[in-house]
Structure formats: structure tokens, C-alpha cells
Amino acid sequence: MQSAASRRVCFLLFSDRGQLLICLILRKLFVGLLLFAGVLFTLACTPFTVSERTEALRTGQDVPNTPSASPAPTASPSPAPTAPGKYVLKEDFSGADFFDHFQFETFDDPTHGYVNYVDAATAKQKSLISIHPTSRAATIAVDSNQVASGRGRSAVRLTSKSHFTTGLFIIDVAHMPVGNGTWPAFWSFGPNWPHSGEIDVIEGVNNQSNNFSTLHTSPGCSMNSVNAATVMTGTYNGSRDCNANNAYNGCSTQGAANSFGPAFNATSGGVYAMLWTNEAISIWFWPRSKIPQNIASATEPDPSTWGLPAAFFKLGSECPANYFSQHNLILNTTFCGDWAGSVFNGSTGSGNAACVSYVQNNPAAFADAYWSVNFIRVYSVP
């Protein structure tokens, strides 16, 4: 419409043929300039980077013309995927900040032990916790100076601030608590016991020399079909029903003769590793002289090179993997109570009452009832 009108203006203004021709030529130039200006304006207003325009022109594609106030933000690059088989360190409990990874529990002992669990401030004041200035090992002791009273002998119960579902857990212990009446343990459990399971990695009482590793679960978990001789170096001890005695007994395995107590300490301790996957829970023990190089040198651990574990618990149809979840790590020492008290036999007699009397009145007997822990390391499983 505008093109026809501009031609009529030329015919009305100019009768001379030459002037008319010039008018028509100028009209076409003017229209061309308007079109070119429009293209430039469109490109200038389009939120399109130079590199995008170059690529569009190079490939012969049309340049997009989506209006936008500003270019869209660039997404952060995703982390590179973990290589298959790699165990990634998630948490390192060691050195000066060892105790920062834990809560100090002060409630009454659920296993009815003769123990007074103290808070962090009291533990420091009584010199029950410390970090060695050169080895950087963490020491967790019990009171060995005073006759006990009230709830019992003062000690420490540590609960990790983090909780875990599956993982590789390695603890290097240079010394564990010993003494008649003691009940030390390194273990884990989840909420609403026993419905989220309990895994006892290191546990024993009095002065025994064999470690017991045990599962405690709700009904429906057993190790009945496991051929122990082919999957572990230890032996099942008692019931294979992990809910035995309403989970208080559980399903237990017995380790080597130097895996606990005075015999363990005589060889400068050693290392325990617990691998928890959806297929199995496996627990290894090595005395100090036989720790695998990929643990001792702090390189990436490799359970495939460790041989048979000391304890093996198969997960699956007979023991569902979802029976275990959201576990906190526990390191504690108690006295007497449901286990140590029931099997106690000492100078004061036998049974729990005799155990309580002995623990109460013989503080010096517990000078060696301390943990010395070089580290606890937690890795995610591939």
C-alpha cells in the first residue's frame, strides 16, 4: 500500500520523463534503507551472544529471536562421576578435632551398667579424654582414682553426630579397655531400636580374648542359610536368628583369640573394618603387624584384597537390607550390667551384685580401662 502511494506522488509532482525516473529511483533507495535499518534494529534487540550468532550463521540456521531481559544464567558443571570401585572418604575422625565429631551422652545406661556417663566438660575436667601430643591418638578413659557412687563409675559414651546407611568404616585402635567388670564396644545403631538394626563391630566383657561381632534386628532376619566356613574366618556363636531374645541376644560371631582384651593390647592393638552394603555386612580384623598396606599407608582402601572377613552377615531374602538404616557410630565403656555383670566372677564373688561391688570399690583396677584410637574413617561405597 505504501509503495503504490509513493509512486503516485512521483507522477503528480513530475511531468518530465527524466525527473520522474529520478524520483522513482530515489524512492526505491529510500525503501531499501528503511528495510536495512529494520534488520539492524532487530539484531541489536535480540539477546543472543556473538558465539551463538556465529554458530547459527556457520550452520545456516536462523538466529532465534526470543525476547529476554537478560541472558539465562549458566548452570554450574556437575562433578565428575566416581570411578567404579572407588571408596570415597566421607568423614575422618582423627587428630585434634576427633571429639568434635561426637556428642557426649549422659543418660542412664540402657544395658543397666554401673556407669556414670559424663558430658564433655566433665570428661575434660576429670582427664578422661585427651589427644596425644605426638601420635595424635584420642584417649577415652574411665575414672580410676575415686571410689564410685550414685549411678556408677564415671566414663564416656560417644555418639557420632553424623548417621550413615551403608559405608566402609575403619577404626585403628592402639589400646582397648580391659579389666574384670568392663564392657567396651564400638558399634552402630539406628532409630527405633531394633527396627533400624544394630551392628556390633567390637564388643566383649571382662578379660576375654575373642571379639564378638553381632547383629540385632527386628523379627525376620537370620543367617540360617550361610555356610560360615566358606565366607568367614570366625564362627557363629549361638543362635543365627538376629532377633533372638527379642533382639537382645541377636546373631553373633566369634573372632580370633587375639582380637579382644589383653591379648589385643599385647600386640599394640590393630584395625577393624566393617563393610556395609545392600548385599552383606562384613567385618575384618588385623593385628598391628598384619594391617593391609592400602589401610596402613592411608591410600584408597580395597576390600577386594583383604581375603575372608572375620564375620559375615548376608543380606537379602533371609535378612532384608532395609532392616539397617541411619546408624550413628557409638564408642563407649560400661561396667557390669546385662552381660558383663551376668558372667562376672571375681574376688567379690560372681554375678552382677558382686561385679558392682568390685567396680565401685577398686578404682585402681581400671587404670587400663581406656581406648586409644588413632582414627576412625568412613568411606562411601561404590
N, C-alpha and C positions, 0 to 999 in steps of 0.2 A: 504493500500500500504506500509506504513512504518513498519507494523507488519510483513509482509511477508519478507521484506528485512532484518530485524533484525534476523529472523530465518535462512536465508541463510548464514548470517555471521557466526553464531554458527556452522553450518555444515561444512563450509570451514575451520575454524580455529581448530576445534577439531574433531579428528577421534576416540578418545577413548570415549566409550559409557558413562562412568561416568562423564568425563569432559563436554561432550555435554549436559547431563542432567542438570548439574550445570549452564551452560551458559543459557539454556532455562529458568530456574527458575529465575535467576538474571534479564533476560530480562523482564519477567512479573512484577517483583517487581519495576523495573525502570519505566515501563509504568504506573503502578498504582500510583507511586509517582508523576509523571507528571500530571495525571488527578486530584489528590487531590490538588496539588498546583494551578491548574487552577480554581478549585471551590473556594478556599480561596481568590484568586485574584479577582474573580467576586463579591464575597460578600463584600470585602473591598472597592470596587469601586462603589457600589450601594448606592445612597442617601436615606437610609432607616433607621428610628430610631429603637432603641432597642425595644421599646414597640411595634412598628409595626411588627418587625420580630417575637417577642414573640407571638403576637396575630395571625399572619399568621401560625406559627408552631402549635399553640394550636388548631386552627380551621381546620388545614390540607390544607390551601390554599397555592398556590405558592407565593413566595415573588416577588413583582413587580421588574422589572429591567429597570425603566425609567431613562435615563441619565439626570442629572441636575447638574448645577454648585453649587447650594446651595439649602437647603430646602425652600419650599414656605413659605411666611410669614403667621402667624396665624392671622385670622380676629378677630377684636375686638368684644366682645359679644354684642348683641343687647340689648337695655334697656328693662326692663320688661314691658309688656303691661299694660296700665292703667286699673284699675278695673272698671267694668261697673258702671256708675252713679257717677263717681268721677269728681269733678271740680278741675282742677289743676291751681294754681296761676301762671300767666304768667308775670304780672308786678304789682309792688306795688309803688304807688305814695304817699310817706309819709316821714315825718321827714326831716332831714337836706338836703336831695337830692331831695325833692319834685319838685323844679323848674328845676332840671336837666333833667326831663322827657319831658320838653316842649320847644317849640320855642315861642318867643315873637313877635307877628305880629305887623307891623307898617303901614300897608296900610290903605287907606280910608275905612270907614265902608260901607260894601255892602248894609246895610239896611238904609243908609242915616242918620245915627245918628249924633248928635252933640257931637263928641268924638274925642280925640286925642290919639290914641293908641301909647304907648311909648315902647322903647326897654328895655332890662333887666337892662342895666347900668343906664338909666334914672329912671326906676322904683325903683331901689335901692336908688339912689340919692334923690328922692322925698319921700322916705319911703312908697312907695305904696305896696311893698312886704316885707314879713318878716316871720320868723319861731319862734313861741313862745318858750321861753327857757325851759318851764316845760311841757306843754301839747304837744309840737312839732307840733301843728296845723299850717298850712300855711295860712297867711293872704294876701288877694289880694284886695287892696283898690283903691279908686279913689282920685284925688286931691280935698281936702276940705278946702284949705287955700287961693286960689287965684281966682280972677275973671277970667273967661275963655276968650280965644281969639282964632283967627285962626280957626283950624278945630273943636275946641271944648274943653270940659273938659278932662283933662288927665286921662287915665285909662289904663287897661291892658287887652289884649286878648291873651290867651294861647292856643296853638295848640300842641297836643301830637306829639312827634317825631315818635312814632310807629303808625301803622294803623292796623285795625282789620276787619275781616269778620267773624261774629258770635262771641259769647262770653257771659260771665256773668260779668256785670260791676256794681260795688257797690261804692257809694260815701257817706261818712259820713260828713254832713255839720252841724257845730255848729251855724253858722250865715250866712244869705244871704243878699245881698244888698237890701236896702229899701229906699223909698223916692219918692216923686212925680217927674215924669220925668225919672225915672230909668227903665232899661230894662235888667235885668240879665238873664243869661241862661247857662245851662250845656247841651251840645248836641254833635252830631256827624254827619259827612257827608263825602262823598267820592268824587273822581274826577269827573269833567264834570257835575256839578250840573245842573239839579236834577237827572241825569241819573244813578248815583250810590246811590241815596237816601239820605235822611236826617232824623235823629231821634232826636227829641227834648225831652229830659228826664225831665228837669226842665226849665220852662220858664213862664214869666209873666211880667207885666208892672205896673208902678206907685206903688200903695199900695194895690193891690188886695190880697185876702187871699186864692184863689183857684189856684192850679197849673194847667197848660195846657201842656199835652204831645201830640206831633203831629208828623205825618209822612208827608214828602214832596217827591213826586216821579215824574217820567215821566208818560205819559198817560198809562192807563191800570192797575191801582191799585185802588181798592175800598174796603170798608168794608160793602157793602150793605147787605150781607147775614149773618152778625154776629149778634147774639142775645145778645146784651150787658148785659142784666140782668142776664144771666147765666154764663158769662165768666169774668166779672169785677165788681168792686165796684163803679167805676166812670161812667160817661155818655159821649156819643158822643156829640160834640158841633158843630153844623152847618153841613157842607157838609161831606159826607162819601167818597167823591172822593178825593183821596190823591194827585191828580194833579189839584185840584180846583184852579181857578185863575192862571193857568199856573204854578202850584205848589207853588205859594207864600202863599196861604192860607192852602193848604193841608187838611188832615183829622185829626181832633183834638178831644181830650178827656179832660174833666174837672174833677179834683180831689177833695179831701175833703177840708173843709173850713179852716183847719189849715195847709195846705200843701204848703203854699207860704207866703212870705211877713212878715209883723209884727206879724201875728198870728203864723207863723212858728218859728220865733225867740223867741217868748214869752215862748215857751216850750223847749228852748235850742236846737232848730233845730231837726234833725232826720236823717234818712237814706233813700236813694233812691237806688233801684236795678233795673237794666234792663237786662233781659234775652233775648238774640237774638239767635234764632236757625233757621233752614230752615223751621220750621213749624209755627213759630209765633214770635212776639216781644211783650214781657210782661214787664210792669213797676209797681213796688211796691213802696209804701211809708209807713214809720212808724215814728211817733213822738218818741222823745228820750226815753220815758218810755215804749215803746212797741217794741223795736228792737228785732228781734229773737235772741235767745241765740247763735245759730250757726253763727251769724254775730258778735254779741257783744263780744263773747269770742275768736274771731279770729280762731275758728275751721273751718272745712270744711263747706262751706255754703250748704244748702239743700233746694232748691226752692220747693220741693215737700211738705214741711211742712209749707209753708208760706200762704196758703189759696189763695183766689182770688186776682189777681193784681188790682191795681187802674186803669190801662189802658191795653187794649189787642188789638193787631192788628194781624189778621190771615193772614198767608202767604200761597200761593197755587195757585189755578186756577184763583181766582179773583185778586190776588196780588202776582206775581211771586217772589220767594225768591231771584232770581238773580237781582232784582231791587236794592238790597242793597249790597255794597261791598267796601272794602278798606277804612273804615271810620277812620278818625282822631277824637280824642276827643277834644272838644272846651269848655273852661271856659272863660266867658267874661262878661263885663258890658258895655252897651252903654246907650245913652240918646236920648229921643225924637225919631225922625226918623219915619219909616213907620208904626210902631204900637204904641209905647208909645206916639209919637207926635200926632198921629191922634185921640187918645182918651183922650188927656191931658185936664184937667180942673183945673185951679189953680188961684192964686192971680193975675197972669198976664193975665188971660183970658183963652180961650180954643183954641185947635188946635196946630199945630206944631210950628208956629212962636211964640206963647205965651210960649210954652214949652222951646224953645231955649233961649228966654229972661230970663226965670226963672232959667234955669240951668246955664247960663252964669254968672248971677249977684248974685247968692246966694250960695257961696261955702260952708258955714257952714251947709246948709241944707243937705249936702251929707256926713256928718261925719259918718253916719251909712250905707253908701253905700259900704259895704265891704263883701267879702267872708271870712269865717273862715272854712277851710276844714281839718278835721282830717286825712282822707285818701281817695284815690281812688284805688280800687283793680280790676284787670282784670283777669278773670279766663277763661281757655278754657272749652268748653262744651264737655260732653262725646260723 
